[in-house]
Amino acid sequence: MVMPALSLADLGPRICILGPSNSGKSTLAHAIAQKTSLPLVHLDQLYHLPNTHWQARSEAEFLQLHQAAIAEPSWVMDGNYVRCLPDRLTRATGLILLEISTTRSVLRYFRRTLLDAQRVGGVVAAGQQERITWEMLRYLLLYTRSKQPRNREMFTSWQQPKLLLSSAAELQACYQAWELTR
């Protein structure tokens, strides 16, 4: 097992988790929040209206919610939303970038929509299940990989404590080393 280069404490009180859709960002953020008692912020829940099938808020409302969330003294936050990433990274004290394969992301998407009653970080109303959509499959298969160079460049240039997890095995090693529960 490969051990992570950093401890959770090394990442500080404001941890930003980035990566492709269905890579495990929300699940990892939830596990870290449970372990550390840091407030948990799922950006999907700020961007989308609650109890809907991914209906977006107005851009102004989302940006206001994002600014309020990052202004807090501590948090673990998952989600990309690159248009407001510079502000988030200015406040973050630690960064985790997930680079899970497209194949694994697609498999996770099928598993969570077909088998998970309520996914971590989702916005679907309680008692309802996620739906598989062609739009999401197309996004996962066509666009996810194209974002990787941008994410890697941003990660490389960031000067605070950071951790790159580029496989499911590395992600699992963090769960074990940090004694996180799913």
C-alpha positions, 0 to 999 in steps of 0.5 A, a space after each residue: 500500500 502506498 501511503 499518502 505524503 501528507 497527513 490530514 492536519 498538513 492540509 489545514 482547516 480549508 481543504 479543497 477537493 477537485 477532480 472529474 465527475 464521479 471520481 469520489 470527491 463528495 465521498 472523500 469530502 464527507 469522510 474527511 469532514 466526519 473525521 476532522 469535524 470541518 464543515 462540509 460544503 458540496 458545491 453541487 448543493 450550492 449550485 443546484 436547487 435542493 430536492 430537484 433533479 439538478 436544476 441550477 440556481 441563478 449564477 448570481 445566487 450561486 456565486 454569492 453562496 460560494 463566496 459566503 462558504 469560502 469566507 468561513 474560517 474552516 471547511 472541506 469543499 468538493 466540486 470543480 466550478 472552475 469559474 470561481 476556483 481562483 477565489 476558492 484556492 486563494 482561501 484554501 489551505 490544502 488541495 486534493 486532486 483526484 485523477 481517477 480514470 474515465 472508465 472508473 468514473 463511468 462505473 461509479 456513475 452506473 453504480 451510484 445511479 442504479 444501486 445507491 439510494 442517496 448519493 453523498 453530495 447529491 441534490 435529488 429529493 429524499 426517497 428519490 433515486 438518481 437517473 442515468 442520463 445521456 448528457 452525463 454519460 456524454 460528459 464523462 466519456 467526451 469531456 472529462 479527459 480534456 480537463 485533465 491537463 488544466 487540472 494538472 497545471 493548476 495543481 503543479 502551480 499551487 504552492 500550498 500543501 497538496 496531494 494528487 491521487 491518480 488511482 483508486 488504490 491511492 485513494 484507498 490508501 488515504 482512507 486507510 492511512 487517515 482512518 476514514 470511513 465511507 
